[in-house]
């Protein structure tokens, strides 16, 4: 064995190897504390260095020790820059008030239940409290993923639970949590502003509709008057009569004058726009918009520079308590739709409409990404989503994984060629293709009809009746034994999977939340399991990361079953939303007339051709589905390789489809 080892250049695991591997593993441990990931990296590093693998217990000890060093390094990176005053303020966050009211940390974590100026001001108040702590956000020693892991961990601890940790760990987790919380608060503020502008526009449309209802009878009367007057004028011209005499016969002149005056009062703009009705809501928006402009920092591309300068003008006016827009204020950002309102009859800039136009365009430009918000996570600079130029240059030299060529011209030529080939094929085989025809130079597709034979339906029902009736709890545990999905429901703090009694508690919690029974009723129905145990499992084990991994495990298990291959190969998927009524106030919940009265939210689900649900996301019920299609196709953690995706019209948008092609 020794000769074989020397011949192939392998070395035995030694104390020196231990130090080398530990040092190589440390950057990965700083980035990600997952034990399985680190064990995999350790094995890979040993194979690369041709080190003979020691016993697994040795590898586990190496990983544990390296992870402990990495944790200390991360904690110290966040802890050491803190001043005594900052530590004192962090302690106050978790101190229980003498009147046993909510702690400061609990107050900071409050989520706005609805969109309103008051909710915006409360969010900014909490944001300013975090900003006053002046916590450092720049640390080259901490990877963003690890900072996010610590922040998620801190979000799950009750304020009093932080007392269990030593000082450096306690403060480090609090700092990471507050840094992420600051980003969340900024995003909440932007979301509230977005909703307020949408509400403003909705109020304008409804006000116009209400005017139409109130004045419908009078407007119809004026239309009839106009028709009578028109007929009289036509008759006067055709018969060469005095038009005034003809008009007097059908309507007295005084009545004509009164009718014209009333018609002028009832008339809406020629383009039937509602912007002139928004001015009554200006004072309502002013309850929060000065704070929006003063407390949030906006940055922009060159294309949106006029809007940013307009926001600076409004900020300066607010600070100096001026009432009029100064001469030379930027107007290039004002859309054509707003221009006739921004200028008054004397040609001066109307302060109210100027500000309304700027705030509306701010919402639109943030959505498009032309303006980003400093400190935000959802609305940051688009460049931050991209790889660095150095990394891209290196990738281009070593090969990239893009599905298209690097040249736009080559891409257009390739697409045109593919399209022409398809059209030529259809033209040559049009008579033999079922369900396709050409009518008046247009390609027509016949509607797909249900083609399931009755015998197949009967067989399906027979097979279904043969299945034994089992309890949901037994089925859940059996699937867990098959797939091991419960191993991914690791504790957010200790990273340990559920064992023994914990497994039953986790299964009961999944049932309670999955069937919408609720934890209280589930605790009453399961002897030996308390509400506290269920709530603890829901808080610490059923978090987003663990659920995503567990879901991916189930999808992968089904994907490898022989039976699933009869349905599809896992390369095709579809997505659609399901609206759910929400009984509490939430930024995600909104009313939609299409679904009747009441607020609700949408659960957007992705399903493969093997009938597995591989991604789910809660979105605003009025949001366009297309924005969220990319999330499901790129961020699912399963082994499915989706090549073809189907949506309805709400989930389709040409720009996003082209991005997916990359």
C-alpha positions in Angstrom: 0.0 0.0 0.0 2.9 2.4 0.8 4.4 1.8 -2.6 1.0 2.4 -4.3 0.6 5.6 -2.3 4.0 6.9 -3.3 3.6 5.8 -6.9 0.4 7.8 -7.4 1.6 10.8 -5.3 -0.8 10.5 -2.4 0.0 11.4 1.1 -1.4 10.3 4.5 -3.6 12.6 6.5 -1.4 14.3 9.1 -1.4 17.2 11.5 0.1 19.4 8.7 -2.7 18.2 6.4 -5.2 19.1 9.1 -3.9 22.7 9.2 -3.8 23.1 5.4 -7.3 21.8 4.9 -8.7 23.8 7.8 -7.1 26.9 6.4 -8.5 26.2 2.9 -11.9 25.5 4.3 -12.1 28.6 6.5 -13.2 31.0 3.7 -16.0 28.6 2.7 -17.1 28.3 6.4 -17.2 32.1 6.7 -19.5 32.1 3.7 -21.7 29.2 4.6 -22.0 27.4 7.9 -23.9 24.4 6.6 -22.2 21.2 7.9 -23.0 19.0 4.9 -21.7 21.7 2.5 -18.5 22.0 4.4 -17.9 18.2 4.6 -18.4 18.1 0.8 -15.8 20.9 0.4 -13.4 19.1 2.7 -13.6 15.9 0.7 -13.2 17.8 -2.5 -10.1 19.7 -1.2 -8.5 16.4 0.1 -9.0 14.7 -3.3 -7.6 17.7 -5.1 -4.5 17.7 -2.8 -4.2 13.9 -3.1 -4.6 13.3 0.7 -5.9 9.9 1.7 -9.2 10.4 3.5 -9.1 9.8 7.2 -12.0 8.4 9.3 -15.3 10.3 8.9 -15.1 11.2 12.6 -11.9 13.0 11.9 -13.4 14.9 9.0 -16.4 15.9 11.1 -14.1 17.1 13.9 -12.1 19.2 11.3 -15.3 20.7 9.9 -16.7 21.4 13.4 -13.5 23.1 14.5 -13.2 25.2 11.3 -16.8 26.2 11.5 -16.3 27.3 15.1 -13.3 29.4 14.1 -15.3 30.9 11.2 -18.1 31.8 13.6 -15.7 33.5 15.9 -14.2 35.4 13.1 -17.6 36.5 11.8 -18.8 37.5 15.3 -15.7 39.5 16.0 -15.9 41.3 12.6 -19.3 42.6 13.7 -18.6 43.0 17.4 -15.2 44.7 17.6 -16.1 47.9 15.7 -18.9 48.6 18.2 -18.4 51.5 20.6 -19.5 51.3 24.2 -22.4 53.6 23.4 -23.5 51.3 20.6 -23.3 48.3 22.9 -25.4 50.1 25.4 -28.1 50.9 22.8 -28.1 47.3 21.6 -28.7 46.2 25.2 -31.7 48.6 25.4 -33.2 46.9 22.4 -33.7 43.6 24.3 -34.4 45.0 27.7 -38.0 44.4 28.9 -39.6 47.7 29.9 -40.8 48.1 33.5 -44.4 48.1 32.4 -43.8 44.8 30.5 -44.8 46.4 27.3 -43.2 45.6 24.0 -39.4 45.8 23.8 -37.6 48.1 21.4 -36.6 45.2 19.2 -40.2 44.0 19.1 -41.3 47.5 18.1 -38.7 47.6 15.3 -39.9 44.3 14.0 -43.5 45.5 13.6 -44.8 45.0 10.1 -47.1 47.7 8.7 -50.6 46.2 8.4 -51.8 48.5 5.7 -50.8 51.2 3.3 -51.3 54.7 4.6 -49.4 57.9 5.4 -49.4 57.0 9.1 -48.0 53.6 8.3 -45.2 55.2 6.2 -44.3 57.6 9.0 -44.1 54.8 11.5 -41.8 52.8 9.2 -39.5 55.8 8.8 -39.5 56.4 12.5 -38.2 52.8 13.0 -35.7 53.2 10.2 -34.3 56.4 11.8 -34.0 54.6 15.1 -31.8 52.0 13.4 -29.8 54.6 11.5 -29.0 56.5 14.7 -27.2 53.4 16.0 -24.7 54.0 13.1 -23.9 50.4 12.6 -21.2 49.6 10.1 -22.3 47.9 6.9 -18.9 47.5 5.4 -16.9 44.4 6.3 -14.7 42.7 3.8 -14.4 39.6 6.1 -18.1 38.8 6.0 -19.8 37.3 2.9 -23.2 38.7 2.2 -24.7 35.2 2.4 -23.4 34.7 5.9 -24.6 38.1 7.0 -28.1 37.1 5.7 -27.9 33.8 7.6 -27.1 35.6 10.8 -29.9 38.1 10.1 -32.5 35.4 9.6 -31.3 33.7 12.7 -31.7 36.9 14.7 -35.2 37.5 13.3 -36.3 34.2 14.9 -35.1 34.9 18.4 -37.4 36.5 20.9 -35.7 39.6 22.5 -35.1 37.8 25.8 -33.5 34.8 24.1 -30.4 36.9 23.1 -29.4 36.9 26.8 -28.4 33.3 26.5 -25.4 34.1 24.3 -22.1 35.5 25.2 -21.5 39.2 24.4 -19.8 38.9 21.0 -22.3 36.5 19.6 -25.3 38.4 21.0 -24.1 41.7 19.5 -23.0 40.2 16.2 -26.4 38.6 15.6 -28.2 41.8 16.6 -26.1 43.9 14.3 -26.7 41.5 11.3 -30.4 41.5 12.1 -30.6 45.3 12.3 -28.7 45.8 9.1 -31.1 43.6 7.3 -34.0 45.1 9.1 -32.9 48.5 7.9 -33.2 47.2 4.3 -36.6 45.8 4.9 -37.8 49.0 6.4 -36.7 50.9 3.3 -38.4 48.4 1.1 -41.6 48.7 3.1 -41.5 52.5 2.8 -41.2 52.2 -1.0 -44.0 49.6 -1.1 -46.3 51.9 0.8 -45.5 54.9 -1.5 -46.1 52.6 -4.5 -49.5 51.6 -3.1 -50.4 55.2 -2.2 -49.8 56.3 -5.8 -51.9 53.4 -7.1 -54.6 54.3 -4.6 -54.4 57.9 -5.8 -55.0 56.9 -9.4 -57.7 54.5 -8.4 -59.5 57.2 -6.5 -59.3 59.5 -9.5 -60.8 56.9 -11.8 -63.6 56.2 -9.3 -64.3 59.9 -8.8 -64.7 60.2 -12.6 -67.0 57.2 -12.7 -69.0 58.7 -9.8 -69.4 62.0 -11.7 -70.5 60.1 -14.7 -73.2 58.4 -12.6 -74.3 61.5 -10.9 -74.5 63.6 -14.1 -75.6 60.9 -16.4 -79.2 62.2 -16.8 -78.0 65.8 -17.3 -75.3 64.7 -19.8 -77.9 62.7 -21.7 -80.2 65.7 -21.8 -77.3 67.8 -23.3 -76.6 65.2 -25.9 -80.3 65.3 -27.0 -80.1 69.1 -27.1 -77.0 68.9 -29.2 -78.8 66.5 -31.6 -81.8 68.8 -31.8 -79.7 71.8 -32.5 -77.7 69.9 -35.0 -80.8 68.8 -36.9 -82.1 72.3 -36.9 -78.9 73.7 -38.4 -78.8 71.0 -41.0 -82.4 71.8 -41.9 -81.7 75.5 -42.1 -78.8 75.0 -44.5 -80.5 72.6 -46.7 -83.7 74.7 -47.0 -81.8 78.0 -46.9 -83.7 79.2 -43.8 -82.6 81.6 -41.1 -80.8 79.4 -38.6 -81.7 81.5 -35.6 -85.4 81.4 -36.4 -85.2 77.6 -36.8 -83.3 77.3 -33.5 -85.9 79.5 -31.7 -88.7 77.1 -32.9 -87.1 74.1 -31.2 -85.7 75.8 -28.1 -85.8 79.3 -26.7 -82.5 81.2 -27.0 -82.1 81.6 -23.2 -82.5 77.9 -22.7 -79.8 77.3 -25.3 -77.4 79.6 -23.5 -78.2 77.9 -20.1 -77.7 74.5 -21.7 -74.3 75.5 -23.1 -73.2 76.8 -19.7 -74.3 73.6 -18.0 -72.7 71.4 -20.7 -69.4 73.3 -20.1 -69.7 72.6 -16.4 -70.4 68.9 -17.0 -67.8 68.3 -19.7 -64.8 66.2 -18.9 -61.4 66.6 -20.7 -61.3 65.6 -24.3 -59.1 62.6 -23.5 -61.4 61.7 -20.7 -58.6 61.7 -18.2 -59.0 62.0 -14.4 -55.9 63.9 -13.5 -57.8 67.1 -12.8 -59.6 65.3 -10.0 -56.4 64.3 -8.2 -55.7 67.7 -6.8 -58.1 67.1 -3.9 -55.9 64.2 -2.7 -52.8 66.3 -2.6 -53.0 67.3 1.0 -53.5 63.6 2.0 -50.2 62.7 0.2 -48.5 65.6 1.8 -48.8 63.9 5.2 -45.9 61.7 4.3 -44.2 62.8 1.0 -41.9 65.5 2.6 -40.6 62.7 4.8 -40.2 60.4 1.8 -38.0 63.0 0.1 -36.0 63.9 3.1 -35.3 60.5 4.6 -34.7 58.3 1.6 -31.8 58.7 -0.8 -32.5 58.2 -4.5 -29.9 57.6 -7.2 -30.4 57.4 -10.9 -29.1 56.7 -14.3 -28.5 59.6 -16.7 -31.9 59.0 -18.4 -33.8 59.9 -15.1 -31.5 62.7 -14.1 -34.3 65.4 -14.7 -36.6 63.6 -12.3 -33.9 63.4 -9.6 -33.3 67.1 -9.9 -37.0 67.7 -9.6 -37.1 65.7 -6.4 -34.2 67.8 -5.1 -36.1 70.9 -5.9 -39.1 69.7 -4.0 -36.9 68.7 -1.1 -35.4 72.2 -1.0 -38.8 73.8 -1.1 -39.9 71.7 1.8 -36.9 72.5 3.8 -37.2 76.2 3.2 -41.0 76.1 3.6 -41.6 77.8 0.2 -44.9 77.5 -1.6 -44.0 78.1 -5.3 -41.8 76.2 -7.7 -38.8 78.3 -8.6 -38.0 79.4 -12.1 -35.7 77.0 -14.0 -37.1 73.9 -12.2 -36.6 70.8 -14.4 -39.6 69.9 -16.5 -38.2 67.3 -18.8 -39.5 64.5 -16.7 -43.2 65.6 -16.9 -45.1 63.2 -19.2 -47.3 64.6 -21.9 -50.3 63.5 -20.0 -49.5 65.8 -17.1 -48.2 68.8 -18.9 -51.5 70.6 -19.3 -52.1 70.4 -15.6 -48.6 71.3 -14.5 -49.0 74.7 -16.1 -51.8 77.0 -14.9 -53.7 79.5 -17.0 -51.0 82.2 -16.6 -48.2 79.8 -17.7 -46.8 79.4 -14.2 -45.9 76.0 -12.7 -48.7 74.6 -10.6 -47.0 73.4 -7.4 -49.5 70.7 -6.6 -49.5 69.1 -10.0 -45.8 69.4 -10.3 -45.3 67.5 -7.1 -48.0 64.9 -8.0 -46.3 64.3 -11.4 -42.9 63.9 -9.8 -44.1 61.5 -7.1 -46.0 59.4 -9.7 -43.0 59.3 -12.0 -40.8 58.4 -9.0 -43.0 55.3 -8.5 -42.7 54.4 -12.1 -39.0 54.9 -12.4 -38.3 52.8 -9.2 -40.4 50.0 -10.7 -38.4 50.2 -14.0 -35.1 50.3 -12.2 -34.1 53.7 -13.6 -34.1 55.0 -10.1 -32.8 53.0 -7.1 -32.9 53.6 -3.4 -29.7 53.6 -1.3 -29.8 50.9 1.4 -32.6 49.0 -0.2 -32.5 45.3 -1.0 -35.4 45.1 -3.5 -34.7 48.4 -5.3 -30.9 48.6 -5.5 -28.7 49.5 -8.4 -29.2 47.0 -11.3 -25.4 46.8 -11.6 -25.3 45.1 -8.1 -27.2 42.2 -9.6 -24.5 41.6 -12.2 -21.1 39.9 -12.0 -18.2 42.3 -11.8 -16.5 43.3 -15.0 -13.3 41.4 -14.0 -15.3 38.2 -13.3 -17.1 38.6 -16.6 -13.9 39.1 -18.6 -12.5 35.9 -17.0 -15.7 34.0 -17.7 -15.7 35.0 -21.3 -12.2 33.6 -21.7 -12.9 30.4 -19.9 -16.4 29.9 -21.5 -19.9 31.0 -20.3 -23.1 29.1 -19.9 -25.3 31.5 -21.9 -27.7 29.8 -24.2 -27.2 32.4 -26.9 -24.3 34.0 -28.7 -22.4 37.0 -27.5 -23.3 39.1 -30.6 -26.7 40.7 -30.8 -26.5 40.7 -34.6 -25.7 37.0 -34.7 -28.6 36.4 -32.3 -31.1 38.3 -34.5 -29.9 36.4 -37.6 -30.2 33.1 -35.8 -33.8 33.9 -34.6 -34.9 35.0 -38.1 -33.5 31.9 -39.6 -35.2 29.7 -37.1 -38.5 31.5 -37.7 -38.3 31.2 -41.4 -37.5 27.5 -41.2 -40.6 27.0 -39.0 -42.8 29.0 -41.4 -41.4 27.1 -44.5 -42.2 23.8 -42.7 -45.7 24.8 -42.0 -46.3 26.0 -45.5 -45.0 22.8 -47.0 -47.0 20.5 -44.7 -50.1 22.6 -44.0 -52.4 20.0 -45.5 -51.1 17.2 -43.3 -50.9 19.1 -40.0 -53.9 18.6 -37.7 -55.5 21.6 -36.1 -53.6 24.1 -38.2 -54.9 26.1 -41.2 -54.2 29.3 -43.1 -57.1 31.6 -43.6 -56.7 35.0 -45.3 -52.9 35.0 -44.7 -53.3 34.2 -41.0 -52.3 31.0 -39.2 -55.2 29.6 -37.2 -54.9 27.0 -34.5 -58.0 24.9 -33.6 -59.0 24.8 -30.0 -57.8 21.7 -28.1 -60.6 19.4 -27.1 -60.7 16.9 -24.2 -59.5 13.6 -25.7 -59.5 11.4 -22.6 -61.3 8.1 -23.5 -64.2 7.1 -21.3 -62.5 3.7 -20.7 -59.5 5.6 -19.3 -61.7 7.5 -17.0 -63.3 4.3 -15.8 -60.0 2.6 -15.3 -58.7 5.7 -13.3 -61.7 5.5 -11.0 -61.2 1.7 -10.5 -57.6 2.2 -9.6 -58.5 5.0 -7.2 -61.0 2.8 -5.4 -58.3 0.2 -5.0 -56.1 2.5 -3.0 -56.3 1.9 0.7 -57.6 4.6 3.0 -54.9 5.8 5.3 -54.6 8.5 7.9 -52.9 11.7 6.8 -50.4 11.4 9.6 -49.4 7.9 8.6 -49.0 9.0 5.0 -46.9 12.0 5.9 -44.6 9.9 8.1 -44.3 7.2 5.4 -43.3 9.7 2.7 -40.8 11.1 5.2 -39.3 7.7 5.6 -39.1 7.3 1.8 -37.6 10.6 1.0 -36.0 11.9 4.1 -37.4 15.4 3.5 -37.6 16.0 7.2 -33.8 16.0 7.4 -33.9 19.4 5.7 -36.2 20.9 8.4 -33.1 21.7 10.4 -33.2 24.0 13.4 -32.4 27.5 12.3 -30.0 27.9 15.3 -28.4 24.5 15.9 -28.8 23.2 12.3 -29.8 19.8 13.7 -32.6 17.8 11.9 -35.6 16.7 14.0 -35.1 13.4 15.9 -37.3 11.2 18.0 -40.2 13.1 19.5 -39.3 16.2 17.5 -40.1 14.5 14.3 -43.7 13.9 15.4 -44.0 17.5 16.5 -42.7 18.8 13.1 -45.2 16.5 11.2 -48.1 17.8 13.4 -47.0 21.4 12.7 -46.9 20.7 8.9 -50.4 19.3 9.1 -51.7 22.2 11.1 -50.3 24.8 8.8 -50.9 22.8 5.5 -54.5 22.1 6.2 -55.2 25.5 7.7 -56.4 23.9 11.0 -54.1 26.1 13.0 -51.7 25.3 15.8 -54.2 25.7 18.6 -56.7 23.2 17.3 -53.9 20.8 16.3 -52.6 20.9 19.9 -56.1 20.1 21.2 -56.4 17.2 18.8 -52.9 15.6 19.5 -52.4 14.3 23.1 -48.9 14.7 24.3 -48.1 17.7 22.0 -48.5 21.2 23.3 -49.1 24.5 21.5 -45.7 25.7 22.6 -44.0 22.8 21.0 -45.9 23.3 17.7 -45.2 27.1 17.7 -41.5 26.4 18.4 -41.3 24.0 15.5 -43.1 26.5 13.2 -40.7 29.3 14.2 -37.4 27.5 14.1 -37.8 24.6 11.7 -40.4 25.7 9.1 -38.6 28.7 7.8 -38.2 29.6 4.1 -34.8 28.0 3.5 -35.7 24.6 5.1 -39.1 24.4 3.4 -37.5 25.1 0.0 -35.0 22.3 0.5 -37.6 19.9 1.8 -39.8 20.7 -1.2 -36.9 20.2 -3.6 -36.3 16.8 -2.0 -39.8 15.7 -2.6 -39.8 16.9 -6.2 -36.4 15.2 -6.8 -37.7 11.9 -5.4 -40.8 11.9 -7.6 -38.6 13.0 -10.6 -36.5 9.8 -10.3 -39.5 7.5 -10.0 -40.2 5.4 -13.1 -43.9 6.2 -12.9 -43.4 9.9 -13.3 -41.7 9.4 -16.6 -45.0 8.4 -18.1 -46.3 11.9 -17.4 -43.3 13.9 -18.6 -39.5 14.2 -18.3 -39.5 17.2 -16.0 -38.5 19.7 -18.7 -42.0 21.4 -19.1 -43.8 23.4 -16.5 -46.6 25.9 -16.0 -47.5 28.6 -13.4 -50.6 30.3 -12.3 -51.9 32.1 -9.3 -54.7 31.3 -6.8 -56.3 34.1 -4.9 -56.9 33.6 -1.2 -59.0 35.7 1.1 -57.1 37.5 3.8 -58.8 38.5 7.0 -56.1 40.7 8.3 -54.4 43.9 7.0 -51.3 43.3 5.0 -49.3 45.0 2.3 -49.7 41.9 0.2 -53.5 41.9 0.5 -55.6 44.1 -1.7 -59.1 44.3 -3.2 -59.7 43.1 -6.8 -63.2 43.7 -8.3 -62.7 40.7 -10.5 -62.9 38.5 -7.4 -65.7 40.4 -5.6 -65.4 42.4 -2.4 -62.8 41.9 0.3 -59.1 41.8 0.4 -57.0 38.9 -0.7 -53.5 37.8 -1.8 -52.3 35.5 -4.5 -50.3 32.2 -4.1 -48.4 31.8 -7.3 -47.5 28.2 -7.9 -45.2 26.4 -10.4 -46.1 22.8 -11.5 -44.0 20.5 -13.6 -45.2 18.1 -16.3 -44.7 15.4 -13.7 -47.4 17.0 -11.5 -45.0 18.2 -8.8 -45.2 21.6 -7.3 -41.6 22.9 -7.3 -41.9 26.5 -6.4 -44.5 28.7 -4.6 -44.5 32.4 -3.8 -47.0 34.8 -2.2 -47.5 37.9 -4.3 -49.8 40.9 -4.3 -53.2 40.1 -5.8 -53.0 43.0 -8.3 -49.3 42.4 -9.3 -48.6 41.2 -12.8 -47.6 37.5 -12.7 -44.9 37.9 -15.4 -42.6 39.7 -12.9 -42.5 36.6 -10.7 -42.2 33.9 -13.4 -38.4 34.3 -13.5 -38.2 33.8 -9.8 -39.7 30.4 -9.9 -37.7 29.2 -12.9 -34.4 30.4 -11.6 -34.7 30.0 -7.8 -36.2 26.6 -7.4 -33.8 24.2 -5.8 -34.9 21.0 -7.5 -33.2 18.9 -10.2 -35.8 19.7 -12.8 -34.3 21.2 -15.9 -37.2 23.4 -17.2 -36.9 24.1 -20.9 -40.4 25.0 -21.8 -42.8 27.0 -19.6 -46.5 27.9 -20.0 -48.4 30.8 -18.5 -51.7 32.6 -19.1 -51.6 36.2 -20.5 -51.0 37.6 -17.0 -47.8 35.6 -16.8 -46.5 36.5 -20.2 -44.4 39.5 -21.1 -42.0 39.6 -24.1 -39.1 41.2 -22.2 -39.1 38.5 -19.4 -39.4 35.7 -22.0 -36.3 37.0 -23.7 -34.4 37.2 -20.4 -35.3 33.5 -19.7 -33.8 32.5 -23.0 -30.4 33.6 -21.7 
